[in-house]
Amino acid sequence: MKKSILCVLFFFPFILHSQKLSKEAQDYKDLVMKYANDYLTPLQIDILENNYCGPECYIRYVGGKHVPWNKVVTDTEVLDFIGSIVHESTHHFNDEDMYVVSETEAIYIMSTPIFKSKLIVNDMVKTNEKVVDMFRFDNYVNTDRSMSSSVDGIYGLMNEYCAYYNGALTSLILYEVFKEKSSEDAEEEQMLRDIERELAMCAMSSSTAFYQFNSFIGAYLIYAKENRNGIYKKILDNASLVKAYSIVTDNFSDVVMKIHKYFPDHNFKREWRYDDGGSVSSTWGSNESLLLSQEIFNDYVDVLNDFSTSKKLLNMTNLILTKD
């Protein structure tokens, strides 16, 4: 099975956010802040103001190929990527050991000894060999790159988990805004519908990260318990980690459930009706990646529930989605 995804994008930060922005990048940030100030949460606004990571701060890959920033600064361009910008900016914020866990709260997490996440790969494959086809598995765990999710163990996985939560929340907030917008001008109406579609697609893509990173964290806990018991005990005793994981899981699961309700087949459909009563429709996306991620996630629900105080994980195993 091929890896099927909705947004084939990966962003890898490569410069410090304190570096001076070019004119185009500053214009881009100004437009990001316009939408943030109008619609996003105070915490997200603060993160963007003080930990901003825009298109001059990361390298973007599409389908595995590097795509340089085109330096286009438009509403459509910014809204296509604003969820990813919040995600990357959250990383800069999290790097201070403060982890975003809700719309209003960030928690300091004390670090304990770790091992590299790649050590969990063989056990994950033995548990379910289809994990090699799961989107984000190679990029964040089965990799020799110097990724925080790999080299920083469970804390790097938490860093990504919280960043994906904040990015998914951003896409959901703005999707709900733009699905209600309309215009009598045909060109502007088309632009609004294109923005709505892109926000929907990125929200759905981010929702799969909930299942994927919970699987990675669950596998990490199992490996630690079976092979690095001293590290495992310190993880369990890390009250700040358990609290942060539990709170962000409650909030991320709420975001994901809302996304699933909007898109029960995990795709975006648009229908055009004509004056003569006829209609035509188009569908973007597929649920293949989500279904595989949910299947693998189910193998780790028990260990995650033992680790956390959140019980919403159990509800995530009861979703019934239509297969393509």
Backbone hydrogen bonds in HBPLUS format (Angstrom, degrees):
<---DONOR---> <-ACCEPTOR-->    atom                        ^
c    i                          cat <-CA-CA->   ^        H-A-AA   ^      H-
h    n   atom  resd res      DA  || num        DHA   H-A  angle D-A-AA Bond
n    s   type  num  typ     dist DA aas  dist angle  dist       angle   num
A0063-GLY N   A0008-VAL O   3.25 MM  55  5.58 146.2  2.37 135.5 144.9     1
A0010-PHE N   A0061-TYR O   3.03 MM  51  5.18 145.7  2.15 141.4 148.4     2
A0061-TYR N   A0010-PHE O   2.87 MM  51  5.18 156.7  1.93 153.3 159.5     3
A0012-PHE N   A0059-ILE O   2.98 MM  47  5.18 158.9  2.02 142.2 149.1     4
A0059-ILE N   A0012-PHE O   2.88 MM  47  5.18 156.7  1.94 130.0 135.0     5
A0014-PHE N   A0057-CYS O   2.98 MM  43  6.00 155.4  2.05 141.2 144.7     6
A0019-GLN N   A0016-LEU O   3.15 MM   3  5.79 168.7  2.16 117.3 120.8     7
A0026-GLN N   A0022-SER O   2.84 MM   4  6.05 152.3  1.92 151.2 159.1     8
A0027-ASP N   A0023-LYS O   2.89 MM   4  6.14 157.8  1.94 151.1 157.1     9
A0028-TYR N   A0024-GLU O   2.92 MM   4  6.14 150.6  2.01 142.3 150.9    10
A0029-LYS N   A0025-ALA O   2.88 MM   4  6.13 159.5  1.92 145.2 150.5    11
A0030-ASP N   A0026-GLN O   2.86 MM   4  6.09 157.6  1.91 148.7 155.1    12
A0031-LEU N   A0027-ASP O   3.10 MM   4  6.38 148.1  2.21 141.8 149.3    13
A0031-LEU N   A0028-TYR O   3.12 MM   3  5.23 120.3  2.50  96.3 110.6    14
A0032-VAL N   A0028-TYR O   2.91 MM   4  6.27 155.5  1.97 150.6 158.3    15
A0033-MET N   A0029-LYS O   2.81 MM   4  6.07 163.6  1.83 158.4 161.9    16
A0034-LYS N   A0030-ASP O   3.00 MM   4  6.21 139.1  2.17 134.6 145.6    17
A0035-TYR N   A0031-LEU O   3.24 MM   4  6.60 161.7  2.28 151.9 153.3    18
A0036-ALA N   A0032-VAL O   2.87 MM   4  6.11 156.9  1.93 150.0 157.8    19
A0037-ASN N   A0033-MET O   2.78 MM   4  5.79 170.4  1.79 148.6 151.2    20
A0038-ASP N   A0034-LYS O   3.12 MM   4  6.23 143.1  2.26 137.5 147.5    21
A0039-TYR N   A0035-TYR O   2.95 MM   4  5.96 149.8  2.04 147.9 154.5    22
A0040-LEU N   A0036-ALA O   2.85 MM   4  4.72 141.9  1.99 124.0 136.0    23
A0045-ILE N   A0041-THR O   2.95 MM   4  6.24 157.7  2.00 156.1 163.0    24
A0046-ASP N   A0042-PRO O   2.95 MM   4  6.14 159.2  2.00 146.1 151.4    25
A0047-ILE N   A0043-LEU O   2.95 MM   4  6.20 159.2  1.99 150.7 156.1    26
A0048-LEU N   A0044-GLN O   2.98 MM   4  6.20 160.5  2.02 148.7 153.6    27
A0049-GLU N   A0045-ILE O   2.88 MM   4  6.09 153.7  1.95 150.5 158.2    28
A0050-ASN N   A0046-ASP O   3.00 MM   4  6.08 158.2  2.05 150.8 155.7    29
A0051-ASN N   A0047-ILE O   2.71 MM   4  5.18 140.1  1.87 144.1 151.0    30
A0057-CYS N   A0054-GLY O   2.84 MM   3  5.32 160.4  1.88 124.2 129.4    31
A0067-VAL N   A0060-ARG O   2.81 MM   7  5.61 171.0  1.82 157.8 158.5    32
A0062-VAL N   A0065-LYS O   2.85 MM   3  5.31 157.7  1.90 150.1 149.6    33
A0065-LYS N   A0062-VAL O   3.12 MM   3  5.31 166.9  2.14 110.7 114.3    34
A0078-VAL N   A0074-THR O   2.99 MM   4  6.17 170.5  2.00 155.5 157.8    35
A0079-LEU N   A0075-ASP O   2.93 MM   4  6.04 167.2  1.95 153.4 157.3    36
A0080-ASP N   A0076-THR O   2.95 MM   4  6.04 140.7  2.10 144.2 154.4    37
A0081-PHE N   A0078-VAL O   3.12 MM   3  5.45 136.9  2.32 103.3 114.2    38
A0082-ILE N   A0078-VAL O   2.88 MM   4  5.73 113.6  2.33 146.1 164.2    39
A0084-SER N   A0081-PHE O   3.04 MM   3  5.31 118.7  2.43 104.0 118.7    40
A0085-ILE N   A0081-PHE O   2.94 MM   4  6.23 149.5  2.03 152.5 162.4    41
A0086-VAL N   A0082-ILE O   2.94 MM   4  6.17 160.6  1.98 149.4 153.4    42
A0087-HIS N   A0083-GLY O   2.97 MM   4  6.16 153.4  2.04 138.5 146.7    43
A0088-GLU N   A0084-SER O   2.86 MM   4  6.11 167.2  1.87 152.4 153.9    44
A0089-SER N   A0085-ILE O   2.85 MM   4  5.96 158.4  1.90 147.7 154.6    45
A0090-THR N   A0086-VAL O   2.83 MM   4  5.92 146.6  1.94 144.7 153.7    46
A0091-HIS N   A0087-HIS O   3.20 MM   4  6.63 141.3  2.35 141.9 151.8    47
A0091-HIS N   A0088-GLU O   3.14 MM   3  5.13 124.1  2.47  92.8 106.6    48
A0092-HIS N   A0088-GLU O   3.41 MM   4  6.86 151.0  2.50 143.3 149.1    49
A0093-PHE N   A0089-SER O   3.15 MM   4  6.52 153.3  2.23 145.1 152.5    50
A0094-ASN N   A0090-THR O   2.69 MM   4  5.94 163.2  1.72 156.5 161.5    51
A0095-ASP N   A0091-HIS O   2.86 MM   4  5.99 140.2  2.02 146.9 156.9    52
A0096-GLU N   A0093-PHE O   3.20 MM   3  5.90 165.6  2.22 116.6 120.9    53
A0097-ASP N   A0094-ASN O   2.73 MM   3  5.29 137.0  1.92 128.9 130.5    54
A0109-ILE N   A0097-ASP O   2.95 MM  12  5.74 156.3  2.01 159.9 167.6    55
A0099-TYR N   A0107-ILE O   2.84 MM   8  5.22 169.3  1.85 136.4 138.5    56
A0107-ILE N   A0099-TYR O   2.89 MM   8  5.22 154.2  1.95 140.7 141.5    57
A0101-VAL N   A0105-GLU O   3.03 MM   4  5.88 170.2  2.04 150.0 153.2    58
A0119-LEU N   A0116-LYS O   3.22 MM   3  6.10 164.4  2.24 121.4 125.1    59
A0117-SER N   A0150-SER O   2.83 MM  33  4.59 161.0  1.86 135.1 139.0    60
A0120-ILE N   A0117-SER O   2.96 MM   3  5.83 169.5  1.97 127.8 130.9    61
A0121-VAL N   A0118-LYS O   3.08 MM   3  5.45 164.4  2.11 114.3 119.3    62
A0124-MET N   A0120-ILE O   3.00 MM   4  6.21 155.2  2.07 155.2 162.8    63
A0125-VAL N   A0121-VAL O   2.97 MM   4  6.26 156.7  2.02 155.9 162.5    64
A0126-LYS N   A0122-ASN O   2.93 MM   4  6.19 154.6  2.00 147.0 154.2    65
A0127-THR N   A0123-ASP O   2.96 MM   4  6.17 148.9  2.06 143.6 151.7    66
A0128-ASN N   A0124-MET O   2.99 MM   4  6.23 159.5  2.03 148.7 153.7    67
A0131-VAL N   A0128-ASN O   3.01 MM   3  5.88 166.8  2.03 127.9 130.2    68
A0133-ASP N   A0130-LYS O   2.91 MM   3  5.54 158.8  1.96 117.7 124.5    69
A0134-MET N   A0131-VAL O   2.97 MM   3  5.03 162.0  2.01 107.2 112.9    70
A0137-PHE N   A0134-MET O   3.11 MM   3  5.69 162.0  2.15 134.3 138.4    71
A0140-TYR N   A0136-ARG O   3.08 MM   4  5.90 153.1  2.16 144.3 148.2    72
A0141-VAL N   A0137-PHE O   3.05 MM   4  5.54 153.6  2.12 140.9 147.9    73
A0142-ASN N   A0137-PHE O   2.94 MM   5  6.06 167.7  1.95 149.1 151.9    74
A0143-THR N   A0141-VAL O   2.88 MM   2  5.53 137.3  2.07 102.8  90.5    75
A0147-MET N   A0145-ARG O   2.81 MM   2  5.51 138.3  1.98 103.2  91.0    76
A0150-SER N   A0147-MET O   2.96 MM   3  5.29 145.2  2.08 107.0 117.4    77
A0151-VAL N   A0147-MET O   2.84 MM   4  6.08 164.0  1.86 175.5 171.9    78
A0152-ASP N   A0148-SER O   2.94 MM   4  5.14 152.4  2.02 132.8 140.0    79
A0155-TYR N   A0152-ASP O   3.18 MM   3  5.69 127.3  2.47 147.8 141.4    80
A0156-GLY N   A0152-ASP O   3.16 MM   4  4.58 149.5  2.26 101.5 105.0    81
A0156-GLY N   A0153-GLY O   3.07 MM   3  5.32 124.3  2.40 103.6 117.3    82
A0157-LEU N   A0153-GLY O   3.03 MM   4  6.37 154.2  2.10 152.1 160.2    83
A0158-MET N   A0154-ILE O   2.92 MM   4  6.12 149.3  2.02 136.7 145.0    84
A0159-ASN N   A0155-TYR O   2.95 MM   4  6.12 147.8  2.05 136.6 145.4    85
A0160-GLU N   A0156-GLY O   3.12 MM   4  6.46 159.2  2.17 147.6 150.8    86
A0161-TYR N   A0157-LEU O   2.87 MM   4  6.06 160.8  1.91 148.0 154.4    87
A0162-CYS N   A0158-MET O   2.88 MM   4  6.02 168.0  1.90 155.8 157.1    88
A0163-ALA N   A0159-ASN O   3.09 MM   4  6.25 151.7  2.17 140.8 149.1    89
A0164-TYR N   A0160-GLU O   2.80 MM   4  6.04 160.1  1.84 157.7 162.5    90
A0165-TYR N   A0161-TYR O   2.98 MM   4  6.23 150.3  2.07 142.4 151.1    91
A0166-ASN N   A0162-CYS O   3.04 MM   4  6.30 163.7  2.06 147.7 150.7    92
A0167-GLY N   A0163-ALA O   2.94 MM   4  6.16 155.9  1.99 148.2 155.3    93
A0168-ALA N   A0164-TYR O   2.83 MM   4  5.92 160.5  1.87 148.7 154.0    94
A0169-LEU N   A0165-TYR O   2.89 MM   4  6.10 160.5  1.93 153.0 158.6    95
A0170-THR N   A0166-ASN O   3.08 MM   4  6.22 153.5  2.15 139.0 145.8    96
A0171-SER N   A0167-GLY O   3.03 MM   4  6.33 165.1  2.06 152.1 154.8    97
A0172-LEU N   A0168-ALA O   2.94 MM   4  6.13 158.1  1.98 150.4 156.8    98
A0173-ILE N   A0169-LEU O   2.90 MM   4  6.07 168.3  1.91 154.2 157.1    99
A0174-LEU N   A0170-THR O   3.06 MM   4  6.26 171.9  2.07 156.8 158.5   100
A0175-TYR N   A0171-SER O   2.83 MM   4  5.88 146.9  1.94 141.2 151.3   101
A0176-GLU N   A0172-LEU O   2.99 MM   4  6.19 163.8  2.02 154.2 157.1   102
A0177-VAL N   A0173-ILE O   3.20 MM   4  6.52 139.1  2.38 136.5 147.7   103
A0178-PHE N   A0174-LEU O   2.92 MM   4  6.15 169.3  1.93 155.9 157.0   104
A0179-LYS N   A0175-TYR O   2.91 MM   4  5.93 149.6  2.00 155.4 161.5   105
A0180-GLU N   A0177-VAL O   3.33 MM   3  5.79 150.3  2.42 106.0 114.0   106
A0181-LYS N   A0178-PHE O   3.22 MM   3  4.98 148.5  2.33  94.2 103.4   107
A0189-GLU N   A0185-ASP O   2.85 MM   4  5.99 157.4  1.90 156.7 164.3   108
A0190-GLN N   A0186-ALA O   2.98 MM   4  6.18 153.6  2.05 144.3 150.7   109
A0191-MET N   A0187-GLU O   3.10 MM   4  6.38 154.4  2.16 143.1 149.8   110
A0192-LEU N   A0188-GLU O   2.95 MM   4  6.25 157.7  2.00 151.1 156.7   111
A0193-ARG N   A0189-GLU O   3.00 MM   4  6.25 157.2  2.05 148.9 154.8   112
A0194-ASP N   A0190-GLN O   2.92 MM   4  6.14 150.2  2.00 147.0 155.5   113
A0195-ILE N   A0191-MET O   2.96 MM   4  6.20 156.6  2.01 149.6 155.8   114
A0196-GLU N   A0192-LEU O   2.89 MM   4  6.12 159.4  1.93 146.2 152.4   115
A0197-ARG N   A0193-ARG O   2.96 MM   4  6.16 157.6  2.02 143.0 148.5   116
A0198-GLU N   A0194-ASP O   3.01 MM   4  6.27 164.5  2.04 150.2 153.7   117
A0199-LEU N   A0195-ILE O   2.94 MM   4  6.14 164.9  1.97 157.5 161.3   118
A0200-ALA N   A0196-GLU O   2.98 MM   4  6.13 153.8  2.05 145.7 153.4   119
A0201-MET N   A0197-ARG O   2.89 MM   4  6.15 158.8  1.94 153.6 159.2   120
A0202-CYS N   A0198-GLU O   3.00 MM   4  6.18 160.6  2.04 148.3 153.1   121
A0203-ALA N   A0199-LEU O   2.94 MM   4  6.05 150.3  2.03 142.7 151.1   122
A0204-MET N   A0200-ALA O   3.00 MM   4  6.23 160.2  2.04 149.4 154.2   123
A0205-SER N   A0201-MET O   2.95 MM   4  6.17 158.7  1.99 145.4 151.7   124
A0206-SER N   A0202-CYS O   2.92 MM   4  6.03 161.6  1.96 145.0 149.9   125
A0207-SER N   A0203-ALA O   2.97 MM   4  6.16 139.8  2.13 139.9 151.1   126
A0207-SER N   A0204-MET O   3.13 MM   3  5.02 122.1  2.49  90.5 105.5   127
A0208-THR N   A0205-SER O   3.23 MM   3  5.57 135.4  2.44 102.4 112.9   128
A0209-ALA N   A0206-SER O   3.03 MM   3  5.30 135.8  2.23 102.1 114.3   129
A0210-PHE N   A0207-SER O   3.16 MM   3  5.54 143.5  2.30 105.7 114.8   130
A0212-GLN N   A0208-THR O   3.11 MM   4  6.38 162.7  2.14 151.1 156.6   131
A0213-PHE N   A0209-ALA O   2.88 MM   4  5.80 173.7  1.88 151.6 153.5   132
A0214-ASN N   A0210-PHE O   3.23 MM   4  6.16 147.9  2.34 134.9 143.7   133
A0215-SER N   A0211-TYR O   3.02 MM   4  6.13 145.9  2.14 137.4 146.5   134
A0216-PHE N   A0212-GLN O   2.96 MM   4  6.35 154.1  2.03 147.5 154.7   135
A0217-ILE N   A0213-PHE O   2.91 MM   4  6.02 164.6  1.93 145.4 149.6   136
A0218-GLY N   A0214-ASN O   2.85 MM   4  5.91 159.1  1.90 143.4 150.0   137
A0219-ALA N   A0215-SER O   2.88 MM   4  6.04 160.8  1.92 149.8 154.9   138
A0220-TYR N   A0216-PHE O   2.91 MM   4  6.08 150.1  2.00 144.1 152.8   139
A0221-LEU N   A0217-ILE O   3.01 MM   4  6.28 155.4  2.07 148.6 154.3   140
A0222-ILE N   A0218-GLY O   3.05 MM   4  6.33 158.4  2.10 149.1 154.8   141
A0223-TYR N   A0219-ALA O   2.94 MM   4  6.13 167.5  1.96 151.0 154.3   142
A0224-ALA N   A0220-TYR O   2.93 MM   4  6.07 162.5  1.96 148.7 154.0   143
A0225-LYS N   A0221-LEU O   2.95 MM   4  6.12 160.7  1.99 147.4 152.6   144
A0226-GLU N   A0222-ILE O   3.04 MM   4  6.24 154.8  2.11 149.9 156.3   145
A0227-ASN N   A0223-TYR O   2.80 MM   4  5.75 142.6  1.94 151.9 161.5   146
A0228-ARG N   A0224-ALA O   2.83 MM   4  4.57 144.7  1.95 119.7 130.4   147
A0231-ILE N   A0228-ARG O   3.08 MM   3  5.48 117.0  2.49 108.4 122.4   148
A0232-TYR N   A0228-ARG O   2.92 MM   4  6.17 159.1  1.96 153.7 160.7   149
A0233-LYS N   A0229-ASN O   2.92 MM   4  6.11 159.6  1.96 150.5 153.9   150
A0234-LYS N   A0230-GLY O   3.27 MM   4  6.49 155.7  2.33 141.5 147.5   151
A0235-ILE N   A0231-ILE O   2.98 MM   4  6.27 145.8  2.10 147.7 157.7   152
A0236-LEU N   A0232-TYR O   2.97 MM   4  6.29 163.4  2.00 155.3 158.9   153
A0237-ASP N   A0233-LYS O   2.95 MM   4  6.14 145.9  2.07 141.7 151.3   154
A0238-ASN N   A0235-ILE O   3.10 MM   3  5.16 155.6  2.16 103.2 110.8   155
A0239-ALA N   A0237-ASP O   3.01 MM   2  5.77 116.3  2.43 113.3  96.6   156
A0241-LEU N   A0238-ASN O   3.10 MM   3  5.45 122.9  2.44 105.9 119.3   157
A0242-VAL N   A0238-ASN O   3.08 MM   4  6.41 167.8  2.09 160.6 163.7   158
A0243-LYS N   A0239-ALA O   2.93 MM   4  5.98 162.3  1.96 146.6 152.0   159
A0244-ALA N   A0240-SER O   3.00 MM   4  6.04 163.5  2.03 140.4 145.6   160
A0245-TYR N   A0241-LEU O   2.84 MM   4  5.98 169.7  1.85 156.1 159.4   161
A0246-SER N   A0242-VAL O   2.97 MM   4  6.03 160.7  2.01 145.4 151.1   162
A0247-ILE N   A0243-LYS O   2.99 MM   4  6.19 163.7  2.02 154.7 158.4   163
A0248-VAL N   A0244-ALA O   2.98 MM   4  6.09 173.4  1.99 156.6 158.8   164
A0249-THR N   A0245-TYR O   2.97 MM   4  5.93 149.1  2.07 142.4 151.2   165
A0250-ASP N   A0246-SER O   3.08 MM   4  6.29 156.4  2.14 143.0 148.7   166
A0251-ASN N   A0247-ILE O   3.10 MM   4  6.40 164.0  2.13 152.3 156.0   167
A0252-PHE N   A0248-VAL O   2.72 MM   4  5.77 161.0  1.75 149.5 155.7   168
A0253-SER N   A0249-THR O   2.91 MM   4  5.83 160.1  1.95 143.5 149.4   169
A0254-ASP N   A0250-ASP O   3.22 MM   4  6.43 146.8  2.34 136.9 145.3   170
A0255-VAL N   A0251-ASN O   3.13 MM   4  6.45 156.0  2.19 145.8 151.6   171
A0256-VAL N   A0252-PHE O   2.88 MM   4  6.16 163.1  1.91 154.9 159.6   172
A0257-MET N   A0253-SER O   2.90 MM   4  6.02 163.7  1.92 148.9 153.1   173
A0258-LYS N   A0254-ASP O   3.12 MM   4  6.26 153.1  2.19 141.7 148.7   174
A0259-ILE N   A0255-VAL O   2.99 MM   4  6.29 154.4  2.05 148.4 155.6   175
A0260-HIS N   A0256-VAL O   2.85 MM   4  6.16 158.0  1.90 153.8 160.0   176
A0261-LYS N   A0257-MET O   3.01 MM   4  6.25 146.2  2.12 141.0 149.8   177
A0262-TYR N   A0258-LYS O   3.10 MM   4  6.41 151.3  2.18 145.9 152.9   178
A0263-PHE N   A0259-ILE O   2.94 MM   4  6.15 149.9  2.03 147.2 156.2   179
A0266-HIS N   A0263-PHE O   2.84 MM   3  4.94 159.8  1.88 113.1 118.4   180
A0268-PHE N   A0284-TRP O   2.87 MM  16  5.14 165.2  1.89 153.8 157.6   181
A0284-TRP N   A0268-PHE O   2.79 MM  16  5.14 161.6  1.83 150.2 156.6   182
A0270-ARG N   A0282-SER O   2.95 MM  12  5.48 160.4  1.99 159.6 164.5   183
A0282-SER N   A0270-ARG O   2.89 MM  12  5.48 152.6  1.96 153.6 162.8   184
A0272-TRP N   A0280-VAL O   2.75 MM   8  5.35 171.6  1.76 167.7 170.2   185
A0280-VAL N   A0272-TRP O   2.91 MM   8  5.35 148.5  2.01 146.4 156.7   186
A0274-TYR N   A0278-GLY O   2.79 MM   4  5.25 167.5  1.81 153.2 151.9   187
A0277-GLY N   A0274-TYR O   2.94 MM   3  5.48 161.1  1.98 121.2 124.1   188
A0291-LEU N   A0287-ASN O   2.94 MM   4  6.10 170.4  1.95 161.9 163.9   189
A0292-LEU N   A0288-GLU O   3.16 MM   4  6.36 164.3  2.18 151.9 155.6   190
A0293-SER N   A0289-SER O   3.01 MM   4  6.15 160.7  2.05 146.1 152.1   191
A0294-GLN N   A0290-LEU O   2.84 MM   4  6.07 157.3  1.89 156.8 162.9   192
A0295-GLU N   A0291-LEU O   3.00 MM   4  6.18 154.5  2.07 143.5 150.5   193
A0296-ILE N   A0292-LEU O   3.06 MM   4  6.35 162.4  2.10 154.7 157.9   194
A0297-PHE N   A0293-SER O   2.93 MM   4  6.02 157.9  1.98 145.2 152.3   195
A0298-ASN N   A0294-GLN O   3.05 MM   4  6.24 147.3  2.16 146.6 153.2   196
A0299-ASP N   A0296-ILE O   3.06 MM   3  5.61 149.2  2.16 113.1 121.3   197
A0300-TYR N   A0297-PHE O   2.91 MM   3  5.53 162.9  1.94 121.9 127.6   198
A0304-LEU N   A0300-TYR O   3.12 MM   4  6.25 157.1  2.17 151.9 158.9   199
A0305-ASN N   A0301-VAL O   2.89 MM   4  6.05 155.8  1.95 152.1 158.2   200
A0306-ASP N   A0302-ASP O   3.01 MM   4  6.26 146.5  2.13 144.8 154.1   201
A0307-PHE N   A0303-VAL O   3.04 MM   4  6.20 139.4  2.21 136.2 147.0   202
A0308-SER N   A0304-LEU O   2.97 MM   4  6.12 152.8  2.05 150.6 156.6   203
A0315-ASN N   A0312-LYS O   3.07 MM   3  5.33 125.4  2.39 101.9 114.9   204
A0316-MET N   A0313-LEU O   3.02 MM   3  5.25 135.2  2.23 102.3 114.8   205
A0317-THR N   A0314-LEU O   3.20 MM   3  5.65 159.8  2.25 110.2 116.2   206
A0318-ASN N   A0315-ASN O   3.25 MM   3  5.59 164.5  2.28 109.9 114.5   207
